[in-house]
Amino acid sequence: MAKQEIKKVNGVVTAFFAHTGHISKAEAQEMSGLDASHFEEVYAKAAKIFDKIDGDKNTKVNKLLDHLAAEVDEYMKKISGVGIA
């Protein structure tokens, strides 16, 4: 169970970079190690993050980390029983 949730955390990160255009969606899925249906779940989460911070160049990294923490919190709760956000 924890292994799958950790893959989802990695998937959100790799999917974010697909949204930025730095890698392709297929590359992001491959890097995540997730099957297509689970990758679509994390790809949607990454889209939310991208939409929230797109265009804010000055605080982009900090906002990325804040939004990433919020989106992966449910996976972290499943892994350790405790959220991070």
N, C-alpha and C positions, 0 to 999 in steps of 0.2 A: 504493500500500500504506500509506504513512504517513498519508495523509489519512483512510483508513478507521479506522485505529487511533486517531487523534486524535478522530474522531467517537465512538468507543467510550469514550474517557476522558470526553468531554463527556457522553455518555450515562449513565455511572455517576453523575455529579454530578446531572444533571437527574432521573434515576430516583430518586435518594435523596430529592429534594424531593417527588417524587410519593408516596413512601412516608410522608413526614411529613404529607401532606395539603395542602401549600402550593400544589401544582399538580396537575392530573389526569395520569393515566398517558398519555393521548393528547397532552396538551400537552408532557409530557416527551419523548415520542417525536418530536414535531414539532421541538422545540428541538434535539434531538440530531442530526437529519438522517439517522437510521438507518432501514433498512427493518424490518419487523415481526420477522423472525427474529433479526437482530442486536440489536434493541432488547431482545428477551426475554432474550438472553444478559447484557446489562448490567443489566437490571432485576433479574435474579437476584443479581448481584453487589451491587447496591444494597440488596437485601433482607438480605443477610448483614451489611452494614455497619449497617443500621438495627437489626437484632436484637442486634448486639453493643453498641450504645451507647444503645438506648432506655432511658429512665428515669434515666440518669446526667446530671442537669442541670448539675452543677458542672464537669465536664470534657468536656462534649459536643463542643465545637468541636475541642479537641485530639484527642479520640478519633476524631472524624470524619476529620480530616486523616490520622491514623495509619492508620486502616482504609482510607481512600480510597487512600492510597499503596500499601498492600499489594495491594488489588484491581486497581489499574491498572498495577502493575509489569510484568505480562506484555505489556501493550500498549506500554509505554515501551521495553521491550527490543526489540520489533519495529520501533519507530520509530528508535531511536538505537543499538541494540545494547547499551545499558547500562540496568540497572534503577535504580529510585529508592529502593526500600525495602530 
